[in-house]
Amino acid sequence: MPKRVDHEERRAQIAEALIQVAGRRGLHAVGMRDVAAEAGVSLRLVQYYFETKEKLLFYGLQHLTARFTARVGARLAAAGPDPGPRATIEALLLASLPTDGESRTFHLLYSSYSILSVTDEALAAQPFIDNPDAAENALTGLIEGAQAAGLADPGADARTEAISLLAMAATMGTSILVGQRGPESAIAVLRHHLDRIFSNGETPANGMGRA
């Protein structure tokens, strides 16, 4: 009896191959034939699941985002059952910094996707992120909750601080990629700003000190 094909598993396999090749060569240099070779499947099969390179790239972005979400979840799980708002924010920010092979690939490709979504008409026709304000809203809510609990500076504007932290993490990530600074330096800067916001003494949860 022929083996039943799991189409979602096959799509994920191809998307993972895209991420691996693009992480080595750069997203702009990757073709569907390269992805097929990396995945160990035929070019025809890649074209069957993804008719165009743009559709493959867009699915790859969704796959990359799912991997990032899982990475954040693992950090939060390591922090304990109730890490608190500061430790939760720290998990979100540190997960995006390119401090190891996986996070380096994430930051590199996510940055590449954002640039391509501006310059490539086919990608620009699709939403780059389903919910572009999700991270900003999440951090804003966490800071507001900390303020209400007396754990953060009550005079701080929660949304402005959230925007600043996310922008800072993105910029720090790029500076690590290009060798301007090391991960420890970037983490120290982020924690400096978290110390300022959480001036009432909440400390990072156990396990949050590792990038």
C-alpha beads as a LAMMPS data file, in Angstrom:
LAMMPS data file: protein, C-alpha beads

211 atoms
210 bonds

1 atom types
1 bond types

-500.0 500.0 xlo xhi
-500.0 500.0 ylo yhi
-500.0 500.0 zlo zhi

Masses

1 110.0

Atoms # bond

1 1 1 0.000 0.000 0.000
2 1 1 1.500 3.381 -0.989
3 1 1 2.615 5.582 1.855
4 1 1 0.258 8.478 2.506
5 1 1 1.902 11.849 1.896
6 1 1 1.640 14.445 4.664
7 1 1 1.442 17.602 2.579
8 1 1 2.023 20.002 5.462
9 1 1 5.066 18.016 6.533
10 1 1 6.405 18.170 2.977
11 1 1 5.806 21.925 2.796
12 1 1 7.615 22.360 6.104
13 1 1 10.510 20.247 4.793
14 1 1 10.841 22.501 1.747
15 1 1 10.518 25.671 3.832
16 1 1 13.229 24.417 6.173
17 1 1 15.472 23.788 3.160
18 1 1 14.838 27.370 2.020
19 1 1 15.879 28.685 5.429
20 1 1 19.057 26.603 5.481
21 1 1 20.173 27.647 1.991
22 1 1 19.239 31.296 2.494
23 1 1 21.049 31.348 5.820
24 1 1 24.264 30.363 4.012
25 1 1 23.928 32.270 0.762
26 1 1 21.465 35.081 1.408
27 1 1 17.788 35.149 0.529
28 1 1 18.274 37.106 -2.701
29 1 1 20.575 34.410 -4.139
30 1 1 18.307 31.416 -3.531
31 1 1 16.409 29.778 -6.377
32 1 1 13.787 27.031 -6.324
33 1 1 16.325 24.580 -7.763
34 1 1 18.673 25.299 -4.832
35 1 1 15.874 24.628 -2.364
36 1 1 14.949 21.370 -4.102
37 1 1 18.546 20.155 -3.889
38 1 1 18.784 21.056 -0.200
39 1 1 15.492 19.292 0.579
40 1 1 16.478 16.232 -1.440
41 1 1 13.406 16.453 -3.668
42 1 1 12.790 17.258 -7.321
43 1 1 12.348 20.782 -8.649
44 1 1 8.964 19.649 -9.979
45 1 1 7.843 18.793 -6.435
46 1 1 8.848 22.229 -5.125
47 1 1 6.926 23.802 -8.003
48 1 1 3.934 21.582 -7.212
49 1 1 3.691 22.932 -3.665
50 1 1 4.838 26.481 -4.433
51 1 1 4.066 27.662 -7.949
52 1 1 6.366 30.667 -7.762
53 1 1 9.453 31.702 -5.827
54 1 1 7.416 34.458 -4.166
55 1 1 4.913 31.936 -2.786
56 1 1 7.798 29.837 -1.500
57 1 1 9.369 32.881 0.152
58 1 1 6.101 33.898 1.777
59 1 1 5.543 30.411 3.190
60 1 1 9.146 30.409 4.354
61 1 1 8.487 33.614 6.288
62 1 1 5.521 31.990 8.037
63 1 1 7.669 28.955 8.869
64 1 1 10.429 31.205 10.207
65 1 1 7.940 33.090 12.382
66 1 1 6.606 29.816 13.816
67 1 1 10.148 28.785 14.722
68 1 1 10.719 32.117 16.465
69 1 1 7.487 31.725 18.433
70 1 1 8.630 28.288 19.581
71 1 1 12.007 29.743 20.591
72 1 1 10.316 32.394 22.743
73 1 1 8.064 29.741 24.270
74 1 1 11.088 27.647 25.233
75 1 1 12.703 30.642 26.945
76 1 1 9.536 31.366 28.896
77 1 1 9.182 27.724 29.924
78 1 1 12.758 27.776 31.220
79 1 1 11.940 30.868 33.280
80 1 1 9.366 29.019 35.375
81 1 1 5.572 28.924 35.716
82 1 1 5.190 32.640 36.468
83 1 1 8.180 34.591 35.130
84 1 1 6.642 38.047 35.563
85 1 1 6.421 40.894 33.027
86 1 1 10.100 41.839 32.971
87 1 1 11.335 38.290 32.411
88 1 1 8.684 37.790 29.741
89 1 1 9.798 40.922 27.894
90 1 1 13.420 39.862 28.239
91 1 1 12.588 36.468 26.716
92 1 1 10.970 38.139 23.712
93 1 1 13.860 40.524 23.153
94 1 1 16.719 38.087 23.695
95 1 1 15.143 35.449 21.466
96 1 1 15.467 37.839 18.520
97 1 1 19.170 38.594 19.064
98 1 1 21.559 36.599 16.814
99 1 1 23.466 34.872 19.613
100 1 1 23.657 31.372 18.073
101 1 1 23.257 29.710 14.708
102 1 1 19.466 29.510 14.734
103 1 1 18.846 33.043 15.966
104 1 1 21.464 34.405 13.557
105 1 1 19.614 32.783 10.663
106 1 1 16.302 34.157 11.960
107 1 1 17.564 37.733 12.203
108 1 1 19.354 37.599 8.860
109 1 1 16.386 36.195 6.953
110 1 1 13.765 38.303 8.698
111 1 1 15.732 41.426 7.792
112 1 1 16.097 40.168 4.218
113 1 1 12.373 39.479 3.962
114 1 1 11.535 42.989 5.128
115 1 1 13.762 44.518 2.440
116 1 1 12.425 42.231 -0.291
117 1 1 8.829 43.017 0.688
118 1 1 9.539 46.637 -0.231
119 1 1 11.393 46.039 -3.502
120 1 1 9.675 42.910 -4.866
121 1 1 6.227 43.628 -6.306
122 1 1 4.915 40.098 -5.823
123 1 1 5.958 40.015 -2.163
124 1 1 4.771 43.573 -1.609
125 1 1 1.282 42.519 -2.747
126 1 1 1.036 40.208 0.282
127 1 1 1.077 41.303 3.916
128 1 1 4.634 40.970 5.275
129 1 1 3.339 40.166 8.763
130 1 1 -0.229 39.032 9.541
131 1 1 -0.375 41.150 12.686
132 1 1 2.427 43.738 12.515
133 1 1 1.554 45.287 15.886
134 1 1 1.408 42.013 17.831
135 1 1 4.820 42.333 19.515
136 1 1 4.318 46.027 20.247
137 1 1 0.901 45.385 21.774
138 1 1 2.210 42.457 23.828
139 1 1 5.084 44.479 25.314
140 1 1 2.816 47.454 25.945
141 1 1 0.382 45.258 27.859
142 1 1 3.164 43.703 29.911
143 1 1 4.570 47.088 30.887
144 1 1 1.109 48.427 31.738
145 1 1 0.467 45.337 33.878
146 1 1 3.772 45.860 35.665
147 1 1 2.886 49.495 36.311
148 1 1 -0.461 48.519 37.780
149 1 1 1.309 46.011 40.056
150 1 1 3.856 48.582 41.184
151 1 1 6.724 46.818 39.417
152 1 1 7.511 49.471 36.811
153 1 1 7.929 53.214 36.598
154 1 1 4.372 54.607 36.743
155 1 1 5.408 57.718 34.808
156 1 1 6.689 55.816 31.782
157 1 1 4.638 55.749 28.592
158 1 1 4.159 52.001 28.107
159 1 1 3.701 52.055 24.335
160 1 1 6.645 54.365 23.716
161 1 1 8.835 52.124 25.855
162 1 1 7.625 49.033 23.982
163 1 1 8.382 50.615 20.606
164 1 1 11.805 51.706 21.823
165 1 1 12.713 48.260 23.154
166 1 1 11.704 46.497 19.938
167 1 1 13.574 48.996 17.764
168 1 1 16.599 48.701 20.020
169 1 1 16.595 44.896 19.853
170 1 1 16.356 44.961 16.044
171 1 1 19.228 47.439 15.753
172 1 1 21.346 45.553 18.275
173 1 1 20.733 42.365 16.323
174 1 1 22.042 43.947 13.141
175 1 1 25.081 45.320 14.969
176 1 1 25.894 41.784 16.170
177 1 1 25.509 40.370 12.653
178 1 1 27.956 42.865 11.146
179 1 1 30.441 42.467 13.998
180 1 1 30.039 45.933 15.472
181 1 1 29.426 44.504 18.945
182 1 1 29.209 41.170 20.695
183 1 1 26.043 39.578 22.090
184 1 1 26.974 40.355 25.709
185 1 1 27.290 44.061 24.917
186 1 1 23.875 44.116 23.216
187 1 1 22.258 42.211 26.084
188 1 1 23.788 44.617 28.611
189 1 1 22.298 47.603 26.776
190 1 1 18.838 46.024 26.660
191 1 1 18.996 45.154 30.357
192 1 1 20.090 48.693 31.171
193 1 1 16.870 49.999 29.651
194 1 1 14.795 47.309 31.326
195 1 1 16.359 48.320 34.657
196 1 1 15.199 51.871 34.003
197 1 1 11.620 50.834 33.179
198 1 1 11.348 48.268 35.958
199 1 1 12.804 50.638 38.523
200 1 1 10.754 49.158 41.363
201 1 1 12.888 46.067 41.608
202 1 1 11.578 43.145 39.554
203 1 1 14.533 40.987 38.580
204 1 1 14.894 38.533 35.670
205 1 1 13.619 35.028 36.347
206 1 1 16.005 32.101 36.698
207 1 1 17.451 30.996 33.389
208 1 1 16.985 34.357 31.674
209 1 1 20.628 35.321 31.944
210 1 1 21.683 33.102 29.022
211 1 1 21.301 34.396 25.516

Bonds

1 1 1 2
2 1 2 3
3 1 3 4
4 1 4 5
5 1 5 6
6 1 6 7
7 1 7 8
8 1 8 9
9 1 9 10
10 1 10 11
11 1 11 12
12 1 12 13
13 1 13 14
14 1 14 15
15 1 15 16
16 1 16 17
17 1 17 18
18 1 18 19
19 1 19 20
20 1 20 21
21 1 21 22
22 1 22 23
23 1 23 24
24 1 24 25
25 1 25 26
26 1 26 27
27 1 27 28
28 1 28 29
29 1 29 30
30 1 30 31
31 1 31 32
32 1 32 33
33 1 33 34
34 1 34 35
35 1 35 36
36 1 36 37
37 1 37 38
38 1 38 39
39 1 39 40
40 1 40 41
41 1 41 42
42 1 42 43
43 1 43 44
44 1 44 45
45 1 45 46
46 1 46 47
47 1 47 48
48 1 48 49
49 1 49 50
50 1 50 51
51 1 51 52
52 1 52 53
53 1 53 54
54 1 54 55
55 1 55 56
56 1 56 57
57 1 57 58
58 1 58 59
59 1 59 60
60 1 60 61
61 1 61 62
62 1 62 63
63 1 63 64
64 1 64 65
65 1 65 66
66 1 66 67
67 1 67 68
68 1 68 69
69 1 69 70
70 1 70 71
71 1 71 72
72 1 72 73
73 1 73 74
74 1 74 75
75 1 75 76
76 1 76 77
77 1 77 78
78 1 78 79
79 1 79 80
80 1 80 81
81 1 81 82
82 1 82 83
83 1 83 84
84 1 84 85
85 1 85 86
86 1 86 87
87 1 87 88
88 1 88 89
89 1 89 90
90 1 90 91
91 1 91 92
92 1 92 93
93 1 93 94
94 1 94 95
95 1 95 96
96 1 96 97
97 1 97 98
98 1 98 99
99 1 99 100
100 1 100 101
101 1 101 102
102 1 102 103
103 1 103 104
104 1 104 105
105 1 105 106
106 1 106 107
107 1 107 108
108 1 108 109
109 1 109 110
110 1 110 111
111 1 111 112
112 1 112 113
113 1 113 114
114 1 114 115
115 1 115 116
116 1 116 117
117 1 117 118
118 1 118 119
119 1 119 120
120 1 120 121
121 1 121 122
122 1 122 123
123 1 123 124
124 1 124 125
125 1 125 126
126 1 126 127
127 1 127 128
128 1 128 129
129 1 129 130
130 1 130 131
131 1 131 132
132 1 132 133
133 1 133 134
134 1 134 135
135 1 135 136
136 1 136 137
137 1 137 138
138 1 138 139
139 1 139 140
140 1 140 141
141 1 141 142
142 1 142 143
143 1 143 144
144 1 144 145
145 1 145 146
146 1 146 147
147 1 147 148
148 1 148 149
149 1 149 150
150 1 150 151
151 1 151 152
152 1 152 153
153 1 153 154
154 1 154 155
155 1 155 156
156 1 156 157
157 1 157 158
158 1 158 159
159 1 159 160
160 1 160 161
161 1 161 162
162 1 162 163
163 1 163 164
164 1 164 165
165 1 165 166
166 1 166 167
167 1 167 168
168 1 168 169
169 1 169 170
170 1 170 171
171 1 171 172
172 1 172 173
173 1 173 174
174 1 174 175
175 1 175 176
176 1 176 177
177 1 177 178
178 1 178 179
179 1 179 180
180 1 180 181
181 1 181 182
182 1 182 183
183 1 183 184
184 1 184 185
185 1 185 186
186 1 186 187
187 1 187 188
188 1 188 189
189 1 189 190
190 1 190 191
191 1 191 192
192 1 192 193
193 1 193 194
194 1 194 195
195 1 195 196
196 1 196 197
197 1 197 198
198 1 198 199
199 1 199 200
200 1 200 201
201 1 201 202
202 1 202 203
203 1 203 204
204 1 204 205
205 1 205 206
206 1 206 207
207 1 207 208
208 1 208 209
209 1 209 210
210 1 210 211
